[in-house]
Amino acid sequence: MDNNLDNTLEKYVEQLISEKGQITFAEFMDIALYHEGLGYYQKQNPFGQQGSFYTSVNASESFGRTLARSFVYMTELLKLEHRFCEMGAGSGMLANDILNFLKEREPKFYESLDYLIIEKSGYLIERQKELLDKAHTGKVKWIRFEELDDFKGVFYSNELVDAFPVHRVIRMDGELKELYVKKIDGALRFNPGELSTPELQDFLDTINLKVTETQIVDINLDLRRFIEAMADKITKGVMLTIDYGFEAPMLYQSYRRDGTVTCYYNHTQNNDFFDRIGYQDITAFVDFTSLSLYGAEKGLEPMAYMPQWLFLVQSGILDEINEAENDLSKASIKALIMPDGGFGTNFQAFIQGKGIDIPKDFKYAKPAKETLAEMAEFFKPLEN
């Protein structure tokens, strides 16, 4: 623990464990990230240079501008209402970049657009309002998740689901155990015990996953509740999830012995889960298979699943490179789409829809090899 950091939240966790004996890692993660006034997302801006990590939004404003191109395309093609809803808007920069593009390039669309934000952190809502109320007065409305109803438009999130709390499960001596958080020998440590809920076994059965001996898997039960709730709230629309993760067969490979939970502090990755409580981010890779399966059960059908770089290219980000003012801007955009590193490696884009028919010419059904060929031709003159 950094002696310069306030340990109020650490004391709260230890008191809770003293009362209950132990808590699930999901409960610990929820406290560390979201506890009122003390959690990581409740008291500081964690994004960019001043925070613990960079996102695609920090890399280049062209990320948001390209999403805007995509949203206009899907709205018009699928005849959706001019309504966007962003959940987990972070610093507000993504919303600002999207709205700036629309105001500049699609002024009629901009005027008719209803832009909604759902944000759990009161601290971040204030930061978002400082930015957006000034740049786009009266255009953005903040609502609670419960207030979203009969939604007809484009709902999206960027690096949201990876911050949902997860349960940690391990197979030991042939039996499934859950890893709880307990104070042992004066320090917070993992402690195996019986599964806290039958939902964990149900989840493993649903994706037909056989956990190998000593393998840890991280199970996001909130993901199921979230996607099922979204399916109820969307009447006619699309849902775009951009995050890092994979489909279940790749995500839960037995070689991932230690699961995918990790921490970020001052732009440095670590596995010191119980240090700096409330001052570092805790995340886990997203299981896109579960998003698809649980969504489909409630009528939210999969429309497209692809790496982020492919989605951005098919959404028009190459036009952003053409319009970039200098080489530095071009390099920042390229970092978003190069498949061999950076944001192009583990990030995926997943589109689900409800109440719509998918047209045959839906451009996100375009084969990846065609897009790769297009990129190769595009970058040739830039490499000379």
N, C-alpha and C positions, 0 to 999 in steps of 0.2 A: 504493500500500500504506500502510495506517495504521501509523505507526511504533510505536504502542503495542501492536500485535498481534504475537504470536510468529510467526515466518516459517519454522518447522521444516518444515511441510508444503510450503511453496513450494520450499524447498531440496530436499526429497525429489523433487518433480515435476521440478525442473531436473536433478537427478542422473539420474533415470530417462530423461529425454530425452537427456541426454549419452551415456548407454549405448546407447540404441536409435535415436537420430537424431531421432525424432518419435514421438508417440503419438496414438491416435485421441481424439476429443473424448469418446467414451463412456468410455474408460479414465481420462481426466482427471476427468470428472464423478464417476465411481465413487470415485476417490481423494479428491476434494474433499468428498464427502458421507459416505463410509463407511470411510475408512482408520482402522484400529484406533487408538483413543485420540486421533486428530488430526482426523478428518473432522467435518464440520458436525453430523451426527446422532450422533456418538460421544462428544461431550464437553460438551454443553450442552442445555438445554431450548429448542428453537427456537420454541416456540408461545406465543401470547398477548403480553401487555405486555412481558415480559422477553425475548422472542425477536425474530425478524425478521418474523413475519407472523401474522395472525389466521386461524383456520379457522372453519367453521360451529359447531364445538364451543365455541370461545371466545365466539361471539356470544350463544349462549343454551343453557341446559341442555335446553330444549325440543327441540332437535335430536336429542339422544340419547333423550329420552323418546318422541319420535315414531317413531324407529327401533324402539324397544322395542315400541310398538303394532304396527308393521308386522311385526316378526319373530314375535310371538305369533300374529297373523292368518295369516301364511303357514305357520307350523308346524302350526297346527290345521287349516287348510283342506287342506293338502297331506299331512297325516298324517306329518310329519317327526319325528325324534327331538328331544328337548329338548336340543339342543346348538347353541351358537353358537361361531363361531371368528372372531376379529378379527385381521387381519394389518396390522401397522404401527400399533400402538395409541398412538403418540405419548406424550402426557403421561399417558395413562390416564383422562383426564376423560370421554371418550366411554363407555368401559366403565363408569365409575362412574355416569354419568347413566342408562345403560340399566339397570344393576342396581338403582339406587335406585328407579326407576319400578316395576320388577318386584317388588321387595321390598314396596313400598307398595301397588301395585294388583293384582298377580298373585302372591300369596304361595305358592300351591301350585305354580305354574309355576316360580317362583324356587327353591323347594326342590329341584325335580327337575332343574333346569338344570345342564348342564356348560358352563362358560364357558372357552374356550381363547384364548390370545393367542400369536401368532407375531410376534416382534420381533427385528430384526437387531442393534439397538444395545444393547450391554450397559449403557451409561449409562442409556438410557431404561427398560430393564427394571427397574433399581433404583428409578427414580422412580415407575414404575407400581406396583411392589410397596409402596412407602411409602404410596401412596394406597389401593390396593385391599385389601391384607392387613389394613389397619386397619378399613376400612369394610365389607368383605365377606370376613371371615376364612374361608379354606378354600374359597371359591367359585371362584376363578380359578386356572387352571393354565397355566404357560408351557411351550411346547413348541417344538422346532425344526421347520422346514418339512418336513424329511425324515420326521418322526415322524407327520405327519398322514396317515392312511390309512383307507380304507373309511368316508369321512365321510358322515354322514346328518344333515343339519341345515341351518343358515343360516351361510354363510361370507360375510364382508363386509370391505370396506376403504373408508376415507374419506381422500381425498387421499394415496394411496399410489403409484399407477402413474405419476403425474406426476414422481415423483422417481427413476424408473428411468433409468439412463444412456442417452443417445441418440447415434447417429452423425449427423454433419452432412454432407449431400450437396448438391453444387451442379452446375449445368450450365454449362460454360465452353467457348466456341467449339464448341458442338455436342456436347461429350462430358461424360459424368458423371464428376465428381471427388469425392473425399472430402476434407473439411477436417480436417487433422491439427493437432495442437498442437506447435509447434516454437519454439525460441529463435532469434530473428532480431534482429540489431542490439541484443543485450543484453536483449531483452524477449520474453515469451511471446506468440506471435501465431499466427493461423490460417495454414496452408500447404496448398495443394491438392496432391493426389496420387492415385494409382490407388486404386480401391475396396479396402478391407482384406479384404473377404469377399464371395463371390458371393451371400450371403444378402441383401445390400442390393438388388441388381438383382432377385432373386427377389421381394422384398417389393414393389418398385415394379410388377413384372409382375402380382402377385397382385391388387393393388387397381387395376390398369390406370391408373397415374398417369404422365402425360407431363410431366416437369419442364421448365419453360420456361427460356430462356436467362437466366443469372445468378440464377435462383431457388434459394434454399436450402430444403431440406426436412430435417426432423429425424426420424430413423427409430429406433424403439424395438424393437430385436431381443429384448431381455429380455421385452418384453410377450408375444411369441409363446411363448417358453419357459415363462413363468409360466402363461399360460392353458392351454397344453397339459398342463402338470404338474397344474394344478387339475382338469382334466377327468379325469385318471387317478385323482385322489384322492377325488373326489366320487362316491359310489355312488347316493345318493338325497338330493337336496338342491337348494338354490338358492344362487346367488352374486350378491351385490349389489356393484356397483362405483360409488362416487360420486366424481366427480373433475371437474376442468375440462378441456374439450376438445369435440370435435365428431366427427361422422361424416366419413369421408375426403373426400367431395366438397366439403365446406365447409372442413375443416381445411387442405387442400392447395391452396386457391385460389391462382391465380398472383399475386394482389395481395399475398399474404403473402411478400414478397420475401426477408425476412430470417429466415424460420422462426419458431418460437415459443419457443425457449429464452430464458429470462430469469433474472435473479437478484434476491434480496431481502435487503436488509441494513438492520436497524433500521427495518422497516416501509416501506422505500423501494425501489421497483423500479429496477433498473439493468441495463445490458448490459456491465458491466466484468467479464467472465467470469474474467479471470486476476488480479484483485485480491482481497485478503482471502481467500485460499484456505483453506478450512476454517472460515471465519467467516461465510459467507453461503450462503443456500440457492440451489440451481440447479434449475430445473424446466422442463418442456416440456409443452405441451398433449397430452392423450391422444387417440389415434386409436381411437374406439369401433368403427369398421368392422372393424379388425383383431381386436379382442377378439371380435367376433361371428363373423367368418369362421373364425379359427383355433380358437375354442371349438367351433363347430358341427362342424368336421372331426373332432373327438374326442368328439362326443356331448353337448356342453354347449350346449343349444339356447337361443336368445334368447326371452325371455318378455315383456319390456317395456323400452322405451327412452324416456326423457322428461326434460325439464328438472328440476332438483332441486326447484324450487318446486312443480311439479305433483305430483311424487312425495310431497312432504311434505304437501301438502293432501289428496291421496287417502289418505294414511296417518293423517290425523286431527289435524294440527297446529292446525286451527282450534279444536279443543277446548282446546288448550293456551292459546290466546288468551283463550277464555272463562274459563279458570281462573286467568289471570294476576292477581297481587295488585296491580299498579300499572301506570301508563301507561308507565313505563320498560321494564318487562318486556314489555309488549305491543309496544312499538316494536322491541325486540330480536328478537322473534319475527317481526314483519312484515319485518324486514330479510332474513330467510331466504327469504321467499316472494314478495316483490314482483318480478314479471318484468322490470321496467324498470331494475333496478340491483342493486348489492351482490352477494349470493350467488346471486341468481336469474338472472344474465346468462349466464355461461359454464359453470355447473356442470350436469352431467347425472347421471342415475341409470339404471343399466343392470342389468337382472335376467336372469340366465341360469339354466337348470335342467337337471338330469340325473336320469333315472330316475323322472320324474313326468309325469302328464297334466295339462295346463293346463285347469282348469274354465272353463266358459263364463261363469260369474259372477265370474271373477278381477277384482278391482276395479281393477287397474292397466291393464286394457284399456279403461277408461272414457274416452270422448272428452274431449280437453282443453277443448273449448268448453263442455261441461257443467260442468266444474270451474271455469272462468272465470266462468260465470254464478252458480255457487254462491258464489264469492269475492265477486263484486260485491254480492250480496244481504247477505252477511255483513258487509262493511265499511261498508255504508250507515249504520247507526246509530253506528259508531265515528267517522265523519267529521263528524258534526254537533256 
